[in-house]
Amino acid sequence: EGICHRCGKAGHHARDCSAPPLPPGDVRLCNNCYKQGHLAAECTNEKACNNCRMTGHLARDCKNEPVCNLCNVSGHVARDCPKADVLAGRGGAVRGGGGYRDVVCRN
């Protein structure tokens, strides 16, 4: 049946998912192209840079500002996110509590 866009598990669709809905403003992004609406397992788009989320280069060659893994805004990383305290209710810890990680893979 494919992969559920709500919980990321196989075997059912989002409309049949029993997982709680995402909080308002929280979106799941594909880990391949960083766009909404699908998961990496079903992504047919070009791989995006893990640092800036643009296509055409790898993170190890990236000269652009990083994109925050918490708020999706460029110019800072999750540990320095000005919205960290507000977004803490999305499943992470309060800033300084070690709940957010900056993940920049330099392939």
Buried (B, 14 or more C-beta within 10 A) or exposed (E): EEBBBBBEEEEBEEEEBEEEEEEEEEEBBBBBBBEEEBBBEEBEEEBBBBBBBEEEBEBEEBEEEBBBBBBEEBEBBBBBBEBBEEBBEEEBEEBEEEBBEBEBEEE
